[in-house]
Amino acid sequence: MNYKTIKNISVYAILTIFAIVMVFPFFWMIVNSFNTEQNIFRIPPSFIPDKLFKPGMFDNYQVVLSQYHFLRYTFNSLFVSFSAAFGQILTCSLAGFAFARMNFKGKNVLFGLLLATMMVPLQVTIIPEFLLMMKLGWLDSYLPLIVPSFLVGSFGTFLLREFYENIPKDLEDAAVIDGAGPFKLYWYVFLPLGKTPIATLFIIAFMNNWNALLRPILYISSDNLMTLPMALTQFQSQYGARWNLLLTGSFLAVIPLFIIYLFMQKYMVEGITHTGLKG
Amino acid sequence: MPALIGLFVFRLGPIVFAFFMSFTHWDIFSPPQWIGFSNYVEMFSDSTFWEMLKNTFIFSGIYVPAVMAMGLFLAVLVNRKMPGITSFRAIFFSPVVTSAVAIGLVWGWLLSPKYGLLNNFLQLFGINGPSWLGDSKWALMSIAFVMTWKMAGYYMILFLAGLQDIPRTIYEASKIDGATPRQAFWHITLPLLSPTTFFVLIMAIIDSFRNFQIIYTMTRGGPGTSSTTLVYGIYQNAFVFYRMGYASAMAYILLAIVGGITLVNFYLKKRWVKYQY
């Protein structure tokens, strides 16, 4: 063996060790979702779940989905995340277009302020936001989870402004000569051209809302409106010792995003690298 | 599009509003009372507040260097052309996209004192592992570890983008001059990577203040207040104790810290970041 092969093998070995470290908790989630309550508390822990490939293999899933309403929570999470992501692409693309192509007073100041708010942790603004939602009578509904996303997000605006600024001016001029006003220009030229960044923004907004916890625990109190992460924390405080069910629920909360990630990896990674910011 | 300007009101409004609230006493149920600087005075004389502040900085002090080192290490590791390397990148990134609640739960189980896999593993070597989340000495550290595990892939991607911007010719030139790979790393990669490192540093610090979800799922700030950071303390004061004014004052301290660090970083940047290739 020459030096290069040895080097390659050792690189693969290190890569594999880290890959195991990264994947193991997910693997452990799956293993334990096929365990009975007795088997999960075995010492030393067993790596082979006692219900795997046996009758009643999906018992935990059945219990979690129907008896503990996780089907409903999954629907809530899907609904909230889709609506919020839709809101983000709508307002961010409009705002991005305005910042890239329109001239209005105070544009640079406003954009600077928008970028500055990117750094502000949600906890700083959540208290006034909570009081506003209370005044509006929106507590315990989907609205406070969705509506904030319909108000311009700084990440998305930044992403789309960057993209729109690189669209050749000629294209815009041609459309204006053909008699397109700003809105038509946006709708027929800029929006269709920006499919890639919009897909990126959609996925990132979806992910952020799917994983969000603070807003749901503050705004939602009825059981049938809870999102998955919130439901998990509630389940944890009520049935803390039922780890097999808890890990089954966690797996349910993880798997949809994994599937999206698998197919849309390029958009997700690109979007996150592009501006280095989430939310 | 003047309508857009209205939207900013919703983003900036709360920040201004919180500022005024921080001078009031308010439990939501009765109208707010103006109490001037009392919240701030109380806060600075409250030992719990100082403990939260200490926890916040300890957490950042562990998390930021750890996650940056891990991110850079993984980035260097995957910055090569080998079959299957993209799958490894994808695997390292996968915890980033998953729910912090689910991750907090499964790690809570892995770290559980009696039935957890980690302590059972340590037992094989005769080590009695502590109660990672139930012991005030370890709780904050365990959370920092889990958060590093979750976010390393994110910083890997940021570093990777920076690494790929370094021209290959520089490495080739250094090889001809007889530089070892280690020398190349310290004298070429690190200096040329410094703009990325600077950016990553700011991101990691700000990220370290946003560790709400994992704390909420794993320890709820406990035991005692040993893993309560500023962000968690704001939540607790506002929505568990209903002390809106006091929590707003804390939120403003957090804002001041975040703003201050950003400013300091921008100032330091001029000193140590090399821009030219």
Contacts between the chains, C-beta under 8 A, distances in Angstrom:
chain1	res1	chain2	res2	distance
A	8	B	82	6.9
A	11	B	77	7.1
A	11	B	80	7.3
A	11	B	82	7.0
A	12	B	82	7.6
A	14	B	77	6.4
A	15	B	77	6.3
A	15	B	78	7.5
A	15	B	85	8.0
A	15	B	88	5.0
A	18	B	74	6.7
A	18	B	77	7.4
A	18	B	88	7.9
A	18	B	92	6.7
A	19	B	88	6.0
A	19	B	91	4.8
A	19	B	92	7.3
A	21	B	149	7.5
A	22	B	91	5.5
A	22	B	92	5.7
A	22	B	94	6.7
A	22	B	95	6.2
A	22	B	149	7.6
A	22	B	153	7.3
A	23	B	91	6.1
A	23	B	94	7.7
A	25	B	95	7.9
A	25	B	103	6.9
A	25	B	106	4.7
A	25	B	107	6.3
A	25	B	110	6.4
A	25	B	149	8.0
A	26	B	94	7.7
A	26	B	98	7.8
A	26	B	106	7.6
A	28	B	106	6.1
A	28	B	109	7.5
A	28	B	110	6.4
A	28	B	117	6.9
A	29	B	102	7.4
A	29	B	106	5.0
A	32	B	109	7.4
A	40	B	115	7.4
A	41	B	115	5.5
A	43	B	114	7.3
A	43	B	115	6.6
A	43	B	120	6.6
A	44	B	120	4.9
A	44	B	123	7.6
A	45	B	115	6.8
A	45	B	117	5.5
A	45	B	120	5.8
A	91	B	7	6.8
A	94	B	1	7.0
A	94	B	4	6.8
A	95	B	4	5.5
A	95	B	7	7.3
A	98	B	1	4.6
A	98	B	4	5.6
A	102	B	1	6.4
A	104	B	1	7.3
A	104	B	2	7.7
A	110	B	5	7.1
A	110	B	8	6.3
A	113	B	8	6.8
A	113	B	12	6.3
A	114	B	8	7.0
A	114	B	11	7.3
A	117	B	11	5.1
A	117	B	12	6.8
A	117	B	15	7.3
A	119	B	206	6.0
A	119	B	258	5.8
A	119	B	259	7.5
A	119	B	262	6.1
A	120	B	15	6.5
A	120	B	255	6.5
A	120	B	258	7.1
A	121	B	206	7.6
A	121	B	209	5.7
A	121	B	210	5.3
A	121	B	231	6.4
A	121	B	254	6.3
A	121	B	255	7.8
A	121	B	258	6.7
A	122	B	210	7.5
A	123	B	210	7.9
A	123	B	212	6.9
A	123	B	231	5.0
A	123	B	234	4.7
A	123	B	235	6.5
A	123	B	251	6.0
A	123	B	254	6.7
A	124	B	14	7.8
A	124	B	15	6.6
A	124	B	18	6.2
A	124	B	234	7.9
A	124	B	251	4.4
A	124	B	252	7.5
A	124	B	254	6.2
A	124	B	255	5.1
A	125	B	11	7.7
A	125	B	14	3.9
A	125	B	15	6.0
A	125	B	18	6.6
A	126	B	234	8.0
A	126	B	235	7.9
A	126	B	238	7.6
A	127	B	14	7.9
A	127	B	18	6.0
A	127	B	21	6.7
A	127	B	234	7.8
A	127	B	238	5.1
A	127	B	244	5.7
A	127	B	247	5.9
A	127	B	248	5.6
A	127	B	251	6.7
A	128	B	13	7.2
A	128	B	14	3.8
A	128	B	17	4.2
A	128	B	18	5.3
A	128	B	21	6.8
A	129	B	14	5.5
A	130	B	238	7.6
A	130	B	239	7.5
A	131	B	28	7.4
A	131	B	244	7.4
A	132	B	14	7.6
A	134	B	28	7.4
A	148	B	10	7.7
A	151	B	7	5.0
A	151	B	10	4.4
A	151	B	11	6.8
A	152	B	4	7.0
A	152	B	7	4.6
A	152	B	8	7.1
A	152	B	11	7.0
A	154	B	11	7.5
A	182	B	1	7.6
A	207	B	97	5.8
A	210	B	99	7.0
A	211	B	98	7.5
A	211	B	99	4.4
A	211	B	100	6.3
A	211	B	101	7.5
A	211	B	213	7.7
A	213	B	100	7.1
A	213	B	101	5.8
A	213	B	212	7.3
A	213	B	213	4.9
A	213	B	216	6.5
A	214	B	212	6.1
A	214	B	213	7.7
A	214	B	235	7.1
A	217	B	216	7.8
A	218	B	239	6.0
A	228	B	99	7.3
A	229	B	99	5.3
A	229	B	100	7.7
A	229	B	101	3.9
A	229	B	102	7.4
A	229	B	213	7.7
A	232	B	101	5.1
A	232	B	102	6.8
A	232	B	105	6.4
A	232	B	217	7.7
A	233	B	101	6.1
A	233	B	216	6.7
A	233	B	217	6.0
A	236	B	105	6.6
A	236	B	217	7.0
A	243	B	109	5.6
A	246	B	105	5.8
A	246	B	109	7.7
A	247	B	105	6.9
A	247	B	106	6.3
A	247	B	109	6.6
A	250	B	99	7.7
A	250	B	101	7.5
A	250	B	102	3.8
A	250	B	105	4.9
A	250	B	106	5.8
A	251	B	102	7.5
A	253	B	99	4.9
A	253	B	101	6.8
A	253	B	102	4.7
A	254	B	98	4.9
A	254	B	99	6.1
A	254	B	102	4.8
A	257	B	97	5.4
A	257	B	98	6.1
A	257	B	99	7.2
A	258	B	94	7.1
A	258	B	97	7.6
A	258	B	98	7.1
A	261	B	90	7.9
A	261	B	94	6.7
A	261	B	97	5.0
A	265	B	90	6.0
A	268	B	97	6.5
A	269	B	93	6.5
A	269	B	157	5.9
A	272	B	96	7.7
A	272	B	154	6.8
A	272	B	157	6.6
A	273	B	157	5.4
A	273	B	158	6.4
A	273	B	161	5.2
A	276	B	158	5.8
A	276	B	199	6.3
A	276	B	203	5.8
A	277	B	203	7.6
